[in-house]
Amino acid sequence: MMRVVFTNLAEQELEDAVRYDELEYAGLGGKFKEEVRKAALRMAEYPQAWSVEHGEIRKCLLHKFPYKLLYSVEHDHILVIAVAHQHRKPDYWISGEKR
């Protein structure tokens, strides 16, 4: 099973989404974080299972939230480059602009 590493930007996006969800509904942020954890475990076990989004970047859709994890399969790990909402500027990460 491969190791999953989040970039600093992806880590910040995850924390921002957790905080936002928690403000919307108590406990929702924790559920979101758990859903991301489960997705990361699936990616670690089956890194090639998800479709290519752009170039070498693949997307793993979350089951219960409208987010996708954008990642690349590196030599010895999976690099998550974005935790992107599927409806709010879904392709922002291509140009590197912040949400």
One Martini backbone bead per residue (centre of mass of N, CA, C, O) as a GRO file, in nm:
protein
   99
    1MET     BB    1   0.097   0.036   0.022
    2MET     BB    2   0.066   0.362  -0.020
    3ARG     BB    3   0.160   0.672   0.046
    4VAL     BB    4  -0.003   0.971   0.171
    5VAL     BB    5   0.041   1.309   0.047
    6PHE     BB    6   0.006   1.643   0.142
    7THR     BB    7   0.000   1.937   0.057
    8ASN     BB    8  -0.020   2.239   0.193
    9LEU     BB    9  -0.268   2.327   0.031
   10ALA     BB   10  -0.444   2.074   0.079
   11GLU     BB   11  -0.441   2.097   0.387
   12GLN     BB   12  -0.579   2.376   0.396
   13GLU     BB   13  -0.837   2.294   0.246
   14LEU     BB   14  -0.928   2.087   0.448
   15GLU     BB   15  -0.946   2.275   0.696
   16ASP     BB   16  -1.145   2.476   0.571
   17ALA     BB   17  -1.375   2.270   0.521
   18VAL     BB   18  -1.408   2.178   0.811
   19ARG     BB   19  -1.480   2.454   0.930
   20TYR     BB   20  -1.724   2.514   0.753
   21ASP     BB   21  -1.892   2.260   0.824
   22GLU     BB   22  -1.898   2.318   1.131
   23LEU     BB   23  -2.062   2.583   1.103
   24GLU     BB   24  -2.313   2.454   0.966
   25TYR     BB   25  -2.254   2.168   1.133
   26ALA     BB   26  -2.224   1.986   1.392
   27GLY     BB   27  -1.984   1.730   1.287
   28LEU     BB   28  -1.927   1.764   0.976
   29GLY     BB   29  -1.619   1.797   0.971
   30GLY     BB   30  -1.552   1.511   1.074
   31LYS     BB   31  -1.693   1.361   0.842
   32PHE     BB   32  -1.520   1.477   0.619
   33LYS     BB   33  -1.244   1.379   0.721
   34GLU     BB   34  -1.322   1.077   0.710
   35GLU     BB   35  -1.377   1.068   0.405
   36VAL     BB   36  -1.087   1.143   0.324
   37ARG     BB   37  -0.951   0.905   0.461
   38LYS     BB   38  -1.092   0.683   0.297
   39ALA     BB   39  -0.994   0.779   0.021
   40ALA     BB   40  -0.689   0.753   0.082
   41LEU     BB   41  -0.698   0.447   0.124
   42ARG     BB   42  -0.798   0.375  -0.160
   43MET     BB   43  -0.562   0.508  -0.310
   44ALA     BB   44  -0.334   0.340  -0.177
   45GLU     BB   45  -0.445   0.062  -0.292
   46TYR     BB   46  -0.571   0.217  -0.580
   47PRO     BB   47  -0.411   0.446  -0.767
   48GLN     BB   48  -0.542   0.369  -1.074
   49ALA     BB   49  -0.872   0.379  -1.041
   50TRP     BB   50  -0.879   0.669  -1.136
   51SER     BB   51  -0.938   0.924  -1.323
   52VAL     BB   52  -0.831   1.147  -1.545
   53GLU     BB   53  -0.818   1.504  -1.537
   54HIS     BB   54  -0.498   1.609  -1.586
   55GLY     BB   55  -0.278   1.451  -1.725
   56GLU     BB   56  -0.141   1.307  -1.424
   57ILE     BB   57  -0.412   1.377  -1.293
   58ARG     BB   58  -0.622   1.258  -1.046
   59LYS     BB   59  -0.961   1.155  -0.937
   60CYS     BB   60  -1.132   1.153  -0.615
   61LEU     BB   61  -1.440   1.089  -0.518
   62LEU     BB   62  -1.658   1.161  -0.291
   63HIS     BB   63  -1.943   1.020  -0.154
   64LYS     BB   64  -2.075   1.262   0.066
   65PHE     BB   65  -1.918   1.489  -0.099
   66PRO     BB   66  -1.845   1.777  -0.319
   67TYR     BB   67  -1.553   1.628  -0.359
   68LYS     BB   68  -1.201   1.625  -0.466
   69LEU     BB   69  -0.911   1.436  -0.516
   70LEU     BB   70  -0.601   1.551  -0.624
   71TYR     BB   71  -0.359   1.334  -0.793
   72SER     BB   72  -0.037   1.175  -0.781
   73VAL     BB   73   0.175   0.922  -0.899
   74GLU     BB   74   0.447   0.824  -0.751
   75HIS     BB   75   0.701   0.622  -0.686
   76ASP     BB   76   0.636   0.613  -0.333
   77HIS     BB   77   0.367   0.797  -0.373
   78ILE     BB   78   0.091   1.005  -0.292
   79LEU     BB   79  -0.011   1.325  -0.431
   80VAL     BB   80  -0.194   1.573  -0.286
   81ILE     BB   81  -0.299   1.888  -0.443
   82ALA     BB   82  -0.625   1.870  -0.389
   83VAL     BB   83  -0.931   2.002  -0.226
   84ALA     BB   84  -1.210   2.000  -0.432
   85HIS     BB   85  -1.475   2.153  -0.529
   86GLN     BB   86  -1.709   2.065  -0.782
   87HIS     BB   87  -1.859   2.378  -0.807
   88ARG     BB   88  -1.615   2.561  -0.708
   89LYS     BB   89  -1.395   2.613  -0.911
   90PRO     BB   90  -1.288   2.315  -1.022
   91ASP     BB   91  -1.008   2.434  -1.197
   92TYR     BB   92  -0.809   2.614  -1.022
   93TRP     BB   93  -0.550   2.420  -0.987
   94ILE     BB   94  -0.420   2.449  -1.270
   95SER     BB   95  -0.324   2.762  -1.223
   96GLY     BB   96  -0.303   2.809  -0.889
   97GLU     BB   97  -0.543   2.930  -0.782
   98LYS     BB   98  -0.729   3.048  -0.543
   99ARG     BB   99  -1.054   3.017  -0.421
   0.00000   0.00000   0.00000
